[in-house]
Amino acid sequence: MNEVEMLIVEAESKLRAARILFDNGEYSDAISRAYYSMHYSARALLSLKNIYPRTHKGIIAQFGLEFVKKGTIEDYYLKSMSTARESRERADYGIGYKFTAEEAENIIENANRFLERIKKAIENLEVMDK
């Protein structure tokens, strides 16, 4: 299994975990896992271009520069990931803040869309490189 495949498998695993946590009413942890699904998806795509940012914000910034600004990926996905990162920080570090089921469900659905879009982009980039 190559690096891109390993990162996508990890993204899929995080998304499955988010759904399990959501189903058990653990909305903050579900949001965190959903964000990490996006994180690993974006890393997979960036790795195809040999781009390896060191921080969460760096991954989002490079994703925007390399794929959104150049028109490969729609802006919706960059905004979705940025929003999920902010929510993940609140979920992981915000003592006393309680997310609703609706908030968690929205982020999980966005993470699912994000992962599917990234898979398509990876497929298209791999075809173009051959």
C-alpha beads as a LAMMPS data file, in Angstrom:
LAMMPS data file: protein, C-alpha beads

130 atoms
129 bonds

1 atom types
1 bond types

-500.0 500.0 xlo xhi
-500.0 500.0 ylo yhi
-500.0 500.0 zlo zhi

Masses

1 110.0

Atoms # bond

1 1 1 0.000 0.000 0.000
2 1 1 1.448 3.374 -0.973
3 1 1 1.350 6.584 1.071
4 1 1 -1.756 8.002 -0.610
5 1 1 -3.664 4.766 -0.070
6 1 1 -2.601 4.602 3.591
7 1 1 -3.769 8.168 4.193
8 1 1 -7.129 7.485 2.529
9 1 1 -7.585 4.325 4.617
10 1 1 -6.883 6.425 7.720
11 1 1 -9.387 9.072 6.559
12 1 1 -12.034 6.390 6.055
13 1 1 -11.298 4.952 9.499
14 1 1 -11.683 8.366 11.153
15 1 1 -15.002 8.894 9.378
16 1 1 -16.295 5.495 10.547
17 1 1 -15.228 6.368 14.097
18 1 1 -17.038 9.715 13.827
19 1 1 -20.258 7.916 12.906
20 1 1 -19.925 5.461 15.805
21 1 1 -19.275 8.294 18.251
22 1 1 -22.211 10.258 16.830
23 1 1 -24.522 7.257 17.191
24 1 1 -23.495 7.062 20.847
25 1 1 -24.165 10.745 21.531
26 1 1 -20.488 11.729 21.734
27 1 1 -20.856 14.770 19.488
28 1 1 -17.624 16.575 20.371
29 1 1 -15.512 13.484 19.763
30 1 1 -17.456 12.762 16.566
31 1 1 -16.595 16.247 15.304
32 1 1 -12.931 15.725 16.124
33 1 1 -12.806 12.423 14.225
34 1 1 -14.703 13.907 11.260
35 1 1 -12.177 16.737 11.042
36 1 1 -9.320 14.233 11.111
37 1 1 -10.927 12.413 8.204
38 1 1 -10.647 15.658 6.240
39 1 1 -7.107 16.180 7.542
40 1 1 -5.889 12.799 6.284
41 1 1 -7.772 13.207 2.994
42 1 1 -6.109 16.558 2.346
43 1 1 -2.711 15.124 3.289
44 1 1 -3.230 12.312 0.777
45 1 1 -3.944 14.776 -2.009
46 1 1 -1.048 17.057 -1.056
47 1 1 1.340 14.102 -0.940
48 1 1 0.704 13.513 -4.650
49 1 1 2.407 16.867 -5.198
50 1 1 5.145 16.095 -2.650
51 1 1 3.797 18.772 -0.309
52 1 1 4.095 17.953 3.390
53 1 1 2.969 20.820 5.642
54 1 1 3.806 20.445 9.334
55 1 1 0.713 22.023 10.867
56 1 1 -3.047 21.778 10.559
57 1 1 -3.244 25.372 9.342
58 1 1 -0.408 24.656 6.917
59 1 1 -2.292 21.723 5.430
60 1 1 -5.375 23.880 4.929
61 1 1 -3.337 26.747 3.461
62 1 1 -1.453 24.497 1.031
63 1 1 -4.661 22.680 0.088
64 1 1 -6.161 26.064 -0.775
65 1 1 -3.141 27.251 -2.754
66 1 1 -2.463 24.029 -4.643
67 1 1 -5.961 22.812 -5.394
68 1 1 -8.650 25.416 -4.715
69 1 1 -6.905 28.483 -6.107
70 1 1 -5.883 26.509 -9.208
71 1 1 -9.457 25.300 -9.752
72 1 1 -8.939 21.586 -9.122
73 1 1 -11.172 21.563 -6.029
74 1 1 -14.173 23.787 -5.361
75 1 1 -13.908 26.493 -2.672
76 1 1 -16.729 24.846 -0.701
77 1 1 -14.325 22.107 0.413
78 1 1 -11.708 24.543 1.707
79 1 1 -14.350 26.417 3.703
80 1 1 -15.767 23.146 4.984
81 1 1 -12.368 21.973 6.217
82 1 1 -11.588 25.332 7.837
83 1 1 -14.914 25.296 9.674
84 1 1 -14.351 21.702 10.783
85 1 1 -10.875 22.594 12.104
86 1 1 -12.292 25.438 14.186
87 1 1 -15.005 23.133 15.531
88 1 1 -12.442 20.413 16.249
89 1 1 -10.397 22.853 18.328
90 1 1 -13.500 23.808 20.310
91 1 1 -14.426 20.130 20.677
92 1 1 -10.965 19.104 21.883
93 1 1 -10.022 22.131 23.994
94 1 1 -13.213 24.058 24.763
95 1 1 -14.155 23.043 28.269
96 1 1 -17.886 23.244 28.820
97 1 1 -18.962 23.721 25.204
98 1 1 -21.519 21.134 24.096
99 1 1 -22.118 20.505 20.417
100 1 1 -25.593 19.566 19.252
101 1 1 -26.454 16.490 17.224
102 1 1 -27.250 18.773 14.288
103 1 1 -23.824 20.453 14.428
104 1 1 -22.041 17.109 14.605
105 1 1 -24.143 15.581 11.838
106 1 1 -23.411 18.545 9.565
107 1 1 -19.650 18.230 10.046
108 1 1 -19.745 14.451 9.553
109 1 1 -21.702 14.877 6.308
110 1 1 -19.227 17.526 5.148
111 1 1 -16.348 15.175 5.986
112 1 1 -17.982 12.433 3.932
113 1 1 -18.422 14.777 0.948
114 1 1 -14.846 15.997 1.397
115 1 1 -13.428 12.470 1.391
116 1 1 -15.389 11.485 -1.710
117 1 1 -14.287 14.651 -3.530
118 1 1 -10.661 14.084 -2.598
119 1 1 -10.824 10.483 -3.835
120 1 1 -12.076 11.749 -7.209
121 1 1 -9.331 14.370 -7.357
122 1 1 -6.679 11.767 -6.530
123 1 1 -8.027 9.466 -9.215
124 1 1 -7.954 12.301 -11.757
125 1 1 -4.424 13.369 -10.793
126 1 1 -3.141 9.793 -10.940
127 1 1 -4.646 9.337 -14.410
128 1 1 -3.071 12.609 -15.598
129 1 1 0.353 11.521 -14.307
130 1 1 0.301 8.288 -16.314

Bonds

1 1 1 2
2 1 2 3
3 1 3 4
4 1 4 5
5 1 5 6
6 1 6 7
7 1 7 8
8 1 8 9
9 1 9 10
10 1 10 11
11 1 11 12
12 1 12 13
13 1 13 14
14 1 14 15
15 1 15 16
16 1 16 17
17 1 17 18
18 1 18 19
19 1 19 20
20 1 20 21
21 1 21 22
22 1 22 23
23 1 23 24
24 1 24 25
25 1 25 26
26 1 26 27
27 1 27 28
28 1 28 29
29 1 29 30
30 1 30 31
31 1 31 32
32 1 32 33
33 1 33 34
34 1 34 35
35 1 35 36
36 1 36 37
37 1 37 38
38 1 38 39
39 1 39 40
40 1 40 41
41 1 41 42
42 1 42 43
43 1 43 44
44 1 44 45
45 1 45 46
46 1 46 47
47 1 47 48
48 1 48 49
49 1 49 50
50 1 50 51
51 1 51 52
52 1 52 53
53 1 53 54
54 1 54 55
55 1 55 56
56 1 56 57
57 1 57 58
58 1 58 59
59 1 59 60
60 1 60 61
61 1 61 62
62 1 62 63
63 1 63 64
64 1 64 65
65 1 65 66
66 1 66 67
67 1 67 68
68 1 68 69
69 1 69 70
70 1 70 71
71 1 71 72
72 1 72 73
73 1 73 74
74 1 74 75
75 1 75 76
76 1 76 77
77 1 77 78
78 1 78 79
79 1 79 80
80 1 80 81
81 1 81 82
82 1 82 83
83 1 83 84
84 1 84 85
85 1 85 86
86 1 86 87
87 1 87 88
88 1 88 89
89 1 89 90
90 1 90 91
91 1 91 92
92 1 92 93
93 1 93 94
94 1 94 95
95 1 95 96
96 1 96 97
97 1 97 98
98 1 98 99
99 1 99 100
100 1 100 101
101 1 101 102
102 1 102 103
103 1 103 104
104 1 104 105
105 1 105 106
106 1 106 107
107 1 107 108
108 1 108 109
109 1 109 110
110 1 110 111
111 1 111 112
112 1 112 113
113 1 113 114
114 1 114 115
115 1 115 116
116 1 116 117
117 1 117 118
118 1 118 119
119 1 119 120
120 1 120 121
121 1 121 122
122 1 122 123
123 1 123 124
124 1 124 125
125 1 125 126
126 1 126 127
127 1 127 128
128 1 128 129
129 1 129 130
